[in-house]
Amino acid sequence: MSLFSKRQPATVHDDGRIVGPVQVDPRTKDLTKRLRPGDIAIIDHADLDRVAAEGLVRCEPAAVLNAAKSTTGRYPNLGPGILVEAGIPLIDDLGGTVMDLKNGSRVEIRDGEVWHKSQLVAAGVRQSAESVQRNAEEARAGLATQLEAFTANTMNFLNRERDLLLDGVGFPETSTSFEGRHALIVVRGYHYKEDLTMLRPYVREYHPVLIGVDGGADAILEAGFTPDMIVGDMDSVSDRALRCGAEIVVHAYRDGRAPGQARVAEIGVDYVVFPAAGTSEDIAMLIADEKGADLVVAVGTHATLVEFLDKGRQGMSSTFLTRLRVGSKLVDAKGVSRLYRTRISSWQLFLLACAGLIALFVAILSTTAGQTFLGLSGAWWDDLYNVIRSIVGSGPGPQ
């Protein structure tokens, strides 16, 4: 019997205590890969962002223990509110000692305290809807400072990557054809599942180039399609997606280091390396634009200023500049679902009319009056045929 089959989910006692096994990882993205319903998640994630919080909610943990502050006050991040709204207890600012707990060990949560084997491990603050709202209001006061930093990072990025952004220097040679086609870029971000569901008719009709950014490739497969290209550092995409036949573009640092290159090489699939600063979703958009896509549709990417900041990376300034370059080609998936209407061709209308006539004919046949009417109509057509035949037959013969 495996360790996972023996694991008992957490229990919630009448007095509010939560007792259960923990899963520990400083990287929330890695933790959600093995977190099971009823586990207690232990993370070290300052300014918990929306994507990480939604990933935790999908795993249905009994509680989330954060060694860091879920909201530091730099900006009004969205993650804590998502957890609290989902009814998942969030204990904040527990300190580094909570990260020393072993995976699978059972702890007891008493309000904001974490106990293990009758010993107090750490104490923090249990968040509520009121405290989350209060922290968000206080954080809004720091937006001006973050905007200044965001502007400075944007200028630094432009200086480093102006040849790539302005002149297209440094793009890798790829085999996927974009010329004259739409490109659909999928990131496992905000509401990506809902957006993909809405875009099913669009994908079937327009057959866009499907680009999965890391785990976005798995999202495309889950939606019933096959990605044409996979872009990213390959840390959150499955082996199944990498072997699906899509072209692989490994995102590398500007100095050429590519952590995901070893994994792709080990699997044994062909790939190209793209050294560039910024995020993987940025270079996916840049590739689509540079290679001649008519329209770039984005699923799960960042659109608003708070979403840029909520990603928690200084490199998000690259996302801002990328959108300036792609310009009018870029459309958010939600906009496509609102503007797009399935086109009905002439042959589809003809088939629809034929189906209606067949249904009418069957309905007439099912009634006595209808059968009588069809019998009379048949007799009338027979009489008409005989009259025409007699006229033709009595015409002038050969001279």
ABEGO torsion letter per residue (X at the ends): XBAAAABBBBBBBAAGBBBBBBBBBABAAAAAAABBBGBBBBBBBBGBBAAAAAAAAAAGBABBBBABBABAGABBBAAAAAAAAAGBBBBBGAEAAAAABBBGBBBBBBEABBBBGGBBABBBBBBBAAAAAAAAAAAAAAAAAAAAAAAAAAAAAAAAAAAAAAAGBGBBBBABBABGBBBBBBBBBBGAAAAAAAAAAAAAAAGBBBBBBEAAAAAAAAAGBBBABBBEAGAABBAAAAAAGBBBBBBBBAAGBBAAAAAAAAAGBBBBBBBBBEBAAAAAAAAAAAAGBABBBBBGBBABAAAAAAAGBAAAAAAAAAAAAAEAABBBAAAAAAABBBBBBAAAAAAAAAAAAAAAAAAAAABAAAAAAAAAAAAAAAAAAAAAAAAAAABBBBX
